[in-house]
Amino acid sequence: MRRKTFYLIGCLSFICWTAVLCYLFVHKPNTIKYVYKYEEVNKEVDILENELKQQLKSNEALLMTLKNIKEQIIKTGKDIKHILAENPSALSMDRTVDINKDPVICVLLFACNRITIKRNLDQLLKYRPNPRNFPIVVSQDCGHEPTRKVIQSYGEQLTLIRQPDQSDIPLTGKAKKFKGYYKIARHYGWALNQTFHTLNYDTVIIIEDDLDLSPDFFEYFRALYPLLKTDPTLYCISAWNDNGKDGLVSNEADKLFRSDFFPGLGWMLTKDIWLEFENKWPKAFWDDWIREPAQRKDRACIRPEMSRTRTFGKIGVSNGLFYEKHLKFIKLNEESVPFTQINLTYLLKENYDVDWVKTVYGSPTVTLQQLLRSDIPSDGPIRITYGSKDGYKKAAKALGLMDDFKSGVPRTGYRGVVTFMRKGRRVYLAPPPTWKQYDITWR
C-alpha cells in the first residue's frame, strides 16, 4: 500500500513538474520585445532631454534679457514702463545668444573608395581652428583598403568608423540601376546614428570626400550655430548655393539667405532634428526625402551667396550628372569672412521675411526678353514674374539656372523666389505677390 502511494505521489509530481515546464516554455518572456521597448524608451528619453535643453536655453536667454532691462533701469533711472514704451521689443528673446560659448561641432566625413579623400582631409586640417571644437569623424563604406590606408595615415587627427554591413541590397527591375543610392542611404543612416548616439555629439557638419572647402568654412558654421540651435524655423545650415556659378553670384562673400530648398553638399544638422528623422530614414535618395513637406515642415535652411564647398567628384553614383554642365562651374569663396563678428539677427524669420517681401516686390518688374536684351532703363534690382511651372522652367533655362523642382520647391527658392545676378544686377525670379504655398505637383 505504501509502495503504491509512493508511486502515485511520484507520478503526480512528475506530471505537475512537466506541466510547469511546458507552461514556462510556452509563456516565456519575449526578450526581443523587452529590448525593443528598452530602445524605444531610450529614444523617448533622448527627445525629452533635447526638449529640456531647448527650454533651459530659452530660460537663460530670457534671464539675460531681463538682466539687460535691469541694467537700463539702473543706468537711466527710468521705470520699466518707460523703457518698454521706448523699445517695445525689449522683452523679445534674443535668440541669437550663444548659450554654449564654446560648442563642440563634429565634422562627419563620408568616404567610400576615393583615395583623393586626402585632398579633402588636408583642407579640413588646414582650415580647422582646433581639434577640440571641431573633431573629425570619417565614416567609410565599401571596404576599400587603399582608401582606408589613406584615412588611417592621419592617425589621431581624426576618428575612423567603418560601416559594417557590406551585404548586397536585393533590388528588382528598374531599381537595380539605383543600387548605389540605396547603399549611400544605408551608410548615412548608420553613420549618423553612430555619431549622435554612440559618439554622443550634439551637432554635426556633414561633408563628403569629394568637396573642396573655403578658408572660412569653419567660421561660417560656427557663426550660424546659435541660429540653428535656437530658431525653430530652421532645420539646417548649408555651405552650398545650387545656382552659385560664376556670373550668377555677386562678390558679396558675406551675403547669406534663407532657403526653402535643402541644398546639402556641406550642411549642419542637430541631434534633435536627427531624432525626427532616424525612425523613418529612407532606403534611398535621402536628400530628396529631406526635401519633402513631411520632413521640411515649412522650415528653412541658411545658404550663402558664394558657396563654401565645391565638388571635384565627377565620377560617382550619379555618373557625372550635372557635373559638366553645372557643378564644375560653381564659384568657391576664397576669402575669409569674420562671420562670428557679424550681427546675423537679420536671418531670423520674423526679421528676414518682412525685408524679403518688401525688397522683392518693391523691385520693378521686367520681362524675360527685356532682361536677355539688357533693355532695362533703371538701375538696381529687378523682378521677373512667373505664374506657372513651365514659365519658371523657361526663364530658368534661359538664364542659366537649375530649373528642376523638388516637392514643388525650386532650387534656392524662398517663398517661391529665386535670386541671382545677371551682368552685375540683382534679379528676383518670383511668383505673384499673392503666392501662398508650393505646389508639390511641380516636378
Protein Blocks (a to p, Z undefined) as FASTA:
>chain_A
ZZmmmmmmmmmmmmmmmmmmmmmmmmgccfklmmmmmmmmmmmmmmmmmmmmmmmmmmmm
mmmmmmmmmmmmmmnopafklmmmmmmmlmpccfkbcfblbbcdddddddfkdfklmmmm
mmmmmmmmbfklmccddddehjiaklmmmmmmnmmmbccdddfblcdcddehjllmmmmm
mmmmmmmmmmmmmmmmmnopabdcdddfkbccdfklmmmmmmmmmmmmmmmkbcbdcfbd
fklcghjacfblkbccddfbdgbjoiaddfklmmmmmmmccfbhkllmmmpmklnnopac
dddfbdcbdcfbfbcfknopoklmmmmmpccdfbdcdfklpcfklmpmklmmmmmmmmmm
mpccddfklmmnopafbgcjdddddfbfklmmmmmmmnopafbdeehiaghiaghiacdd
eehiacdddddfkbfbdcfkbZZ
